[in-house]
Amino acid sequence: MISNEFPHVHPAKDGDLHTMLPEDAVSKVIDLGWAELHPTVAAGMIP
């Protein structure tokens, strides 16, 4: 999947970083504790 959303950091209040990763990298970075699924992904709304 190709996304047109540029990675971005949210304000200091939460400091989240949102970015799209290649699907084959997702499991690895989650297993390493470097990432978590966005709630819309966990809800099955987007891949």
C-alpha positions, 0 to 999 in steps of 0.5 A, a space after each residue: 500500500 502506498 500512502 500520501 501521508 507524510 510522517 509527522 509528530 504530534 504536539 508535545 502533549 502526546 508526542 506521537 509520531 505517525 508514519 506508514 511502514 511497509 507491511 512486511 516491517 510492521 510485525 518486526 517493529 512491533 515485536 521490538 517495542 518500537 511501534 504499536 498499531 494505530 487504533 484505526 488499524 486495530 479496528 480494521 478500518 485501514 490496513 
